[in-house]
Amino acid sequence: MSVARYTGTAIALHWAVAALILATFPLGLYMTELKLSPDKLRLYSYHKWIGVTVFLLALARIAWRLTHRPPPHDPAMPAWQRGAANAAHVLLYVLLLAVPLSGWLYSSAVGVPTVYLGLWQIPDLVTRNRELADTLKVVHKSLTATLGVLVIVHAAAALRHHFVDRNGVLGRMVPFVRPRPGARS
């Protein structure tokens, strides 16, 4: 039984972004608790580099998605689940842009430039402003928490489709996953 899969490019972009998000969440939590030191500044740089990379990969993923149709949903999937899946994907894309953008704005408002990979200084989006920085810090943390919850829901839904519904949905994005016996495609 075959399952309609995403393209190799879509799969690569998906898992690259997923890996970067999984790396930067704990990094972000850890680095904020450190006392000011060269190590803390280095970790902040890594965090920013990951954020810029996620932003760029999200743009690439959105461009790819706009020019390459995703595989169809399982026809047996209820309409509310298809709608929820589509809404979740749209919100994921929005957050994959908004979280790094809010971090970039925050960094600009604090007055600490972002030098991508230690090579290219990215222009500040706003001038240094402590009050704005305080607001943007809350915005960045809130958007990040929302992204974290949505990623967990997204992963849980994929696992539910695989282990409970047995419909092959997980195999659309994970090429080495085969449909379970009795799966609907």
N, C-alpha and C positions, 0 to 999 in steps of 0.2 A: 504494500500500500504506500503510495507516494504522498508526500506532504509538500504543498507549494511553499517554497522557501523565499526569504528575502535574498537579494543579490549579495554576492560576496563583499562588495564595497559597503553595503548597508550593514552587514554583519560585522565587518572589521571596524567601522566607525562606532557602532553600538558598543562593542566590547572594549574598544579603546577608551571611550568616554566613561563606561562603567568602571573600568580599572582605575582611571584617574580620580573619579569621584570617591571610590572606595579608599584610595590613598589619601586624598585631601581632607576627608571628614576627620579622621583621627589626628592628622597632622594639625588641622585647625584648632581642635580642642586642646591638644598638647601644647602647642606653641603659645597660646594665649595665657597659659598658666605659668610660663617661665618668667623669671626675673630678667630685666634688660641685660643682654649680654651679646657677644658676637654670635653665639649659637642661636639665640632667639632671632636675631636679625637674619641669619642665614636661612632658618626655617621659614620665616616670613617670605623671603625671596622665593624659596621653593614653592610655597603655597600660592604665591602670585603667579609664578610660572605655570603651575598646574591650572590655575584659573584661566589664564590667557589661552592656554592650549585647549581647555574644555570649550571656551567661547569659540575659538576658531574651528574646532572639530564639530561643534554644534551647528555653526553656519554651514559647514560642508555637508553635514547630515541633512539639514533642512533643504539645501539646494538639491541634494541627491533625491530626497523624498519627493520634492516637487517635480522632478523630471523622471522618476521611476516609480511606478505604482507598486504599492506593497501587495503581498499575496492576499488573496481574499480570506475573509473570516470563515470559520466553520459555518456552513449554512444552518446547522442545527443549533447554533448559539442563539440564545434569546436576544431580541432586538435591544433590550435594555443593557445587556452585556456588551454588545457591539458599540452602542452609544457611549457607555462608560469607558470602554477601551479607547475609542477615538478621542474622547474628552481628556482622558489621562495622558495620551500621547501628546496632544496639543499643549497641555499644561506642563508636561516634562520638557518639551522644546522651549516653552516660554521661560521656565525656570533655569534651563541650561544656559540661556542668554542672560537672564536677569540676575542670577547669583554672581557670576563673574563681573558683570557690569556694576552691580552695587558695591562689590569689593574694590573695583577700580575707582569708582566715585569716592568711596570711603578713604582709600589710600591717597587720592588727590586732595581731599579735604583736610586730611591730617598733615599733608605736605611732605609725604614720603613717596618719591617717584618709584615707578615700576620699571626695572631694567630687565626686559625679557631675556631669559637665559644668560643674564650678565652681559649681554651684547648690545641690545637695542633699547633705548629709553622710550617708553610709551608716553605720549603727551598727557599731561594732567587734563582732566575733564572739567574740573572746577578749581577755583583758587583756594588757598588754605583758609579754612574757616572752622574753628573749634565746635561751634554750635551745630553746624551742618554735619561735621564729622560724627558727633554724638548721635545724631538722628540716623545717619547712614550706617553706623555700626549696628544699631538696632534693626534697621531694615535688612542689612546683610545677614545677620544672625537669624532673623525671622524667615527670610526667603530660604536660607540654608536648611533650617529645620523643616520647612514645608517640603523642600526637595527631598530631604531624608525620609520623611514619612511617605511621600509619593513613590520613591524608589522601593521602599519596603512593600508597599501595597502592590506595585507593579510586579515585583519578584514573586510575592505570595500568589498573585493571580496566575502568573505563568506556571508556578508549581501546582496550583489547584487544577488548572486545565490539564496538566500532564498526569498527575496522580489520581485525581478524583474523576474528572470528566473524561479523561483518556482520549482526548480529541486531537492530539498531535500539534497543538498550538506551540508548545515549547520547541518542537523541532523546526519551526519556521526560522528561529533565530539561533538555534544551537545545532549546527549541522551533524554533529556526531550523535545526537539524540534521535533514536528511531521511534516511530509510533509504537505505542504499546499494543499488545494483542487486543483486538476488538476496538481499536481506535477508529474514530470517524475522521475523515480528512476533509 
